[in-house]
């Protein structure tokens, strides 16, 4: 089996990617284009870049469904060194929406430590700026994003400051949905 590469120029590419991913988190539902890299199947290049930028040897990672493959496990071991864990111990998780559900399996943080929650990278999501109306920090007035399950994500946001953060990825695109984002109707 051939191990796919990471960044071509790690210091420069990682800095650029980190800035783009942070910009996405600061501006919920903004669809950003990331550089293309050779990601292990079935992982999208955007999801691989999110992992390369945010996960390291001290970050517990859960791989769900088809993303829990030998190719991705080998890639994670080589590029990240992240410990692979069960959902309840994850700081980050990668998978398709259906494989990541139910969301209650992941750490939601607590009233005293809301930062002890997981970030879910929903790979293969449909990224379009229509659908649920979103408001909150980082959104000037209102924006929209197609969501896989508006009710589940609305319930998650209702736990704020607890709850999960989300990154939706498709091919080279990424959009973020922090738990502070309020979700209205479509």
C-alpha positions in Angstrom: 0.0 0.0 0.0 1.3 3.5 -0.9 1.3 6.1 1.8 -0.1 9.4 0.6 2.0 12.5 1.2 1.1 15.5 3.4 2.2 19.0 2.6 4.7 19.5 -0.1 6.5 22.3 1.8 5.4 21.6 5.4 6.4 24.8 7.2 4.9 27.1 4.6 1.9 25.0 3.6 1.0 24.3 7.3 1.1 28.0 8.2 -1.1 28.9 5.2 -3.6 26.1 5.9 -3.8 26.9 9.6 -4.7 30.5 8.8 -7.4 29.4 6.4 -8.9 26.9 8.9 -8.9 29.5 11.7 -10.5 32.0 9.3 -13.3 29.4 8.6 -13.8 28.9 12.4 -14.0 32.7 12.9 -16.6 33.1 10.1 -19.1 30.3 10.4 -20.6 28.9 7.2 -18.0 30.7 5.0 -17.0 28.1 2.5 -13.2 28.3 2.0 -11.0 26.6 -0.6 -8.0 24.8 0.7 -5.0 23.6 -1.4 -5.3 20.2 -2.9 -3.2 17.4 -1.3 -3.1 13.7 -1.9 -5.4 12.4 0.8 -5.9 8.7 1.7 -9.2 7.3 0.5 -12.0 8.0 1.4 -10.7 11.2 3.1 -11.1 14.5 1.3 -8.2 16.8 0.8 -9.9 19.4 3.0 -10.4 16.9 5.8 -6.8 15.8 5.5 -5.6 19.4 5.7 -7.8 20.0 8.8 -6.2 17.0 10.5 -2.6 18.0 9.4 -3.2 21.5 10.8 -5.1 20.8 14.1 -4.1 17.2 15.2 -0.8 16.0 16.6 0.6 13.3 18.8 -1.2 14.7 21.8 -4.6 14.9 20.2 -7.0 11.9 20.6 -8.6 11.2 17.3 -11.6 9.0 16.5 -12.1 7.6 12.9 -15.7 6.7 12.2 -17.3 4.4 9.6 -15.4 4.2 6.2 -12.8 6.6 7.5 -11.6 4.0 10.0 -9.6 2.3 7.2 -6.1 0.9 7.1 -5.0 3.6 4.6 -6.2 6.5 6.9 -4.9 4.8 10.1 -1.4 4.4 8.4 -1.6 8.0 7.2 -2.5 9.3 10.7 0.3 7.3 12.4 2.9 8.6 9.9 1.8 12.2 9.6 0.2 13.0 12.9 1.1 10.3 15.4 -2.3 10.9 17.0 -3.7 8.3 19.3 -6.7 6.6 17.8 -9.5 6.4 20.4 -13.1 5.6 21.0 -15.7 8.4 20.5 -16.0 9.2 24.2 -12.3 10.0 24.5 -11.9 12.0 21.2 -10.8 15.6 20.9 -11.3 15.3 17.1 -13.3 12.9 15.0 -13.4 12.2 11.3 -16.2 10.6 9.3 -19.3 10.9 7.3 -22.3 12.4 9.1 -24.2 9.1 9.6 -21.0 7.4 10.9 -20.5 10.2 13.5 -24.0 9.9 14.8 -25.3 9.8 17.5 -23.5 13.0 18.6 -23.9 12.3 22.3 -21.1 9.7 22.1 -18.5 12.5 21.9 -17.3 14.8 24.8 -19.6 17.8 25.1 -17.5 19.7 27.7 -19.0 20.7 31.1 -20.2 23.9 32.7 -16.7 24.3 34.3 -14.7 23.1 31.3 -16.7 23.7 28.0 -13.4 23.5 26.1 -13.2 19.8 26.9 -15.4 18.9 24.0 -14.8 17.4 20.6 -14.6 18.9 17.1 -16.2 16.7 14.5 -14.9 16.8 10.9 -17.9 15.8 8.8 -16.3 14.6 5.5 -18.3 14.4 2.3 -20.8 17.1 3.4 -22.7 19.1 0.9 -21.3 22.6 1.0 -23.8 25.2 -0.2 -24.7 28.6 1.2 -28.4 27.9 1.3 -30.5 26.1 3.8 -30.6 26.8 7.6 -30.3 30.5 8.6 -27.3 31.1 10.8 -26.5 34.0 13.2 -24.0 34.6 15.9 -20.4 35.5 16.5 -18.4 35.9 13.3 -21.5 36.4 11.1 -22.2 40.0 10.2 -26.0 39.7 10.1 -27.1 36.3 8.8 -25.8 33.6 6.5 -27.0 30.1 5.3 -25.5 26.7 5.1 -26.9 23.3 4.0 -26.8 21.2 7.1 -27.1 17.4 7.3 -29.5 17.4 10.3 -30.7 20.9 11.4 -32.5 19.6 14.4 -29.5 17.8 15.8 -27.2 20.7 15.2 -29.8 23.2 16.7 -29.9 21.0 19.8 -26.1 21.0 20.0 -26.0 24.8 19.8 -28.7 25.0 22.5 -26.1 23.5 25.0 -23.8 26.5 24.6 -21.2 27.0 26.1 -21.1 23.2 26.1 -21.5 21.2 22.8 -19.5 20.2 19.8 -17.8 22.2 17.1 -18.1 21.1 13.5 -16.1 21.3 10.3 -17.8 20.3 7.1 -15.5 19.2 4.3 -16.0 18.3 0.7 -13.1 17.8 -1.8 -10.9 21.0 -1.2 -13.6 23.0 0.6 -14.3 23.5 4.3 -16.9 25.3 6.3 -17.1 25.5 10.0 -20.0 25.6 12.5 -18.9 26.4 16.0 -21.3 25.6 18.8 -21.8 29.4 19.4 -23.7 29.6 16.1 -27.4 30.0 16.4 -29.4 27.9 13.8 -32.8 29.1 12.6 -35.1 27.6 10.0 -34.5 27.1 6.3 
